[in-house]
Amino acid sequence: MAAEPYRGSIHIAAPPEVVFEYFTRPEALVRWLGEAAVLDPRPGGEFTVRFRGASVRGYYLEVDRPRRVVISWGRDGSAGFPPGTSTLEVTLVPDGEGTTVRVVHDGLPPAEAVRHAQGWAHFLPRLAVAAAGGDPGPDPP
């Protein structure tokens, strides 16, 4: 049984075409999330990001540039939260001269729900800084 989906959003001072790259280009993704990434942004393509001593692994399920990306998500080597356990849906909505990013993370096991809610609350502001051209600095362990 999964927990209630995590839902979050943030406004970013950059257009959707720019923000989208932060979910599909490894060098952009690691500016706000993780230390290394292997990304193949097409349906069925690999999504792997390493951060904080673990690897999140999954696949791109949908890629609708620059509006939406859906990724399967789980922790590599985990029995309770293996790759493909959950689904991350990211929607980019034009908002003035910027973008509202809406995140829905569904299918999280109850034991992962709080951890991921805290993680998204930490990482979405880092995304906002990076996608707007700033430097969010190193991610503390």
C-alpha positions as CSV (number, residue, x, y, z in Angstrom):
1,M,0.0,0.0,0.0
2,A,1.4,3.4,-1.0
3,A,1.3,6.6,1.0
4,E,-0.6,9.7,-0.3
5,P,1.2,11.3,-3.2
6,Y,3.6,14.1,-2.5
7,R,2.5,17.3,-4.2
8,G,4.6,20.4,-4.4
9,S,5.2,23.3,-6.6
10,I,7.6,26.2,-7.0
11,H,7.9,29.3,-9.2
12,I,11.1,29.6,-11.2
13,A,12.3,32.8,-12.9
14,A,13.0,31.0,-16.2
15,P,10.9,29.8,-19.1
16,P,9.7,26.2,-19.4
17,E,12.2,25.5,-22.2
18,V,15.1,26.3,-19.8
19,V,13.6,24.5,-16.7
20,F,12.9,21.3,-18.7
21,E,16.6,20.9,-19.3
22,Y,17.1,20.5,-15.5
23,F,15.2,17.2,-15.7
24,T,16.7,15.9,-19.0
25,R,20.4,16.9,-19.2
26,P,22.8,15.3,-16.7
27,E,25.0,18.4,-16.2
28,A,21.9,20.5,-15.5
29,L,20.3,17.9,-13.1
30,V,23.4,17.5,-11.0
31,R,23.5,21.3,-10.4
32,W,20.5,20.9,-8.1
33,L,20.1,17.2,-7.4
34,G,22.8,14.7,-7.0
35,E,26.4,14.1,-7.8
36,A,26.2,12.2,-11.0
37,A,23.5,11.3,-13.5
38,V,22.9,9.1,-16.5
39,L,19.9,10.3,-18.4
40,D,18.3,9.2,-21.7
41,P,15.2,11.4,-21.9
42,R,12.9,9.4,-24.2
43,P,10.1,7.0,-23.2
44,G,11.9,3.9,-21.9
45,G,15.2,5.7,-21.6
46,E,17.4,5.4,-18.4
47,F,17.1,7.8,-15.5
48,T,19.8,7.3,-12.9
49,V,21.0,9.8,-10.4
50,R,23.5,9.2,-7.5
51,F,23.2,11.4,-4.4
52,R,23.8,11.1,-0.7
53,G,25.3,7.7,-1.0
54,A,22.5,6.1,-2.9
55,S,21.3,5.8,-6.5
56,V,17.8,6.5,-7.7
57,R,17.1,4.5,-10.8
58,G,14.1,4.3,-13.1
59,Y,13.0,5.1,-16.6
60,Y,11.5,8.0,-18.4
61,L,7.9,7.1,-19.0
62,E,6.7,10.2,-20.8
63,V,8.7,13.1,-22.3
64,D,6.6,16.0,-23.6
65,R,9.2,18.8,-24.1
66,P,8.9,21.5,-22.5
67,R,5.6,20.7,-20.7
68,R,5.9,17.4,-18.8
69,V,8.1,14.6,-17.9
70,V,7.1,11.4,-16.0
71,I,9.8,9.1,-14.5
72,S,9.6,5.8,-12.7
73,W,11.6,6.1,-9.4
74,G,13.1,3.8,-6.8
75,R,16.4,3.1,-5.0
76,D,18.9,0.8,-6.6
77,G,19.6,-2.2,-4.4
78,S,16.6,-1.6,-2.1
79,A,14.2,-4.5,-1.3
80,G,11.5,-2.1,0.1
81,F,11.8,0.6,-2.5
82,P,13.3,-0.9,-5.7
83,P,13.5,0.9,-9.0
84,G,10.1,1.5,-10.6
85,T,8.2,1.5,-7.3
86,S,7.0,5.1,-7.6
87,T,6.3,7.6,-10.3
88,L,7.5,11.2,-10.4
89,E,5.4,13.5,-12.6
90,V,6.7,17.0,-13.3
91,T,4.5,19.5,-15.1
92,L,5.9,22.9,-16.3
93,V,3.4,25.7,-16.6
94,P,4.2,29.0,-18.2
95,D,3.7,31.7,-15.5
96,G,4.4,35.3,-16.6
97,E,8.1,35.3,-17.6
98,G,8.8,32.3,-15.5
99,T,7.5,28.8,-14.9
100,T,5.5,27.1,-12.2
101,V,6.9,23.6,-11.6
102,R,4.4,21.1,-10.2
103,V,5.7,17.8,-8.8
104,V,3.5,14.8,-8.0
105,H,5.5,11.8,-6.5
106,D,3.1,8.9,-6.4
107,G,3.4,5.3,-5.3
108,L,5.9,6.0,-2.4
109,P,5.9,3.3,0.3
110,P,4.8,4.7,3.6
111,A,8.3,4.3,5.0
112,E,9.6,6.6,2.2
113,A,6.9,9.3,2.1
114,V,8.2,11.6,4.8
115,R,11.8,11.2,3.6
116,H,10.8,12.2,0.1
117,A,8.5,15.1,1.2
118,Q,11.5,16.5,3.1
119,G,13.8,15.8,0.1
120,W,11.5,17.7,-2.3
121,A,11.1,20.6,0.1
122,H,15.0,20.8,0.1
123,F,15.6,20.2,-3.6
124,L,12.9,22.2,-5.3
125,P,14.3,25.5,-4.0
126,R,17.8,24.4,-5.3
127,L,16.2,23.8,-8.7
128,A,14.7,27.3,-8.6
129,V,18.1,28.8,-8.0
130,A,19.9,26.7,-10.6
131,A,17.3,27.0,-13.4
132,A,17.2,30.8,-12.9
133,G,21.0,30.9,-13.6
134,G,22.2,31.0,-10.0
135,D,24.4,28.7,-8.0
136,P,22.6,26.7,-5.3
137,G,26.0,25.7,-3.9
138,P,27.1,22.2,-2.8
139,D,24.4,20.0,-1.4
140,P,25.1,19.3,2.3
141,P,25.2,15.6,3.2
